């Protein structure tokens, strides 16, 4: 995820973030299966996906906290 994409996460709605989270999780599952079947040689992709998922979850958590305050 590039810097401008990270900044744009804060501008997205909860539904958009959840949709993106779902797609990243399915992509991570797919890359893990490929790694176990020795089809995927790009092991860095898994780490990048995990970091992206953590970023999205963090933004979702921030939204939840903001909603509770209001």
N, C-alpha and C positions, 0 to 999 in steps of 0.2 A: 504494500500500500504506500503510495507516494505521499509526500507532505501535503499537497493540496487535497488529496482524497481524505487524509486524516482530518483536516480542518473542516471538510464538508460533512463529516459525520455528525457534527453538532447541529447542522442545519437541517438534518433529515428528521422525518416524523418517526414515531415509534414503530409504525407498521413497516415502513421502508427498512428500518434497521433490523427488525425481526426477519424480514424477507431475505436481507443480505446475510444475516447470521445463519439462516437455514441453508442457503446456498454454499456458504463457506464450510459449514459442518459436513455437508454431503460431499463436497470436494475433498475435504480432509479424509473422510472415510474411504473415498475412492483411491486416493494416493496411498493410504496405508495398505489397502488390499493389494494394490499394484506392487508396493514395496515387498510385501510378504511373498508375492508370486514372482519376485525378481524381475518384474517388467519395468519398474521405474528406477532410473538411476539418479534422478534429481531428488536427493534426500533433503536438500535445503528448502524445497517447496513446503514440506510438512511444517517446518519451523516457522516459515513466513505465514502460513495459514493459521497456525496456533496463535501467533502474535496478533494477527488481524482479528481473530475471534475474540481475543482478550480485549482489544481496543473497542470493538463493537459492544461487548458486554459491559465495559466500563461506562460508555456513553449511555447505555440503557439504564444502568444503575443510577447515574447522575440524573437522568430524567425522572426516575422513580422518586428520588430524594427531593427533587424540586416540586413534584406534585404533592408530596406529603406535607411540605412546608406551607403550601398555599391553601 
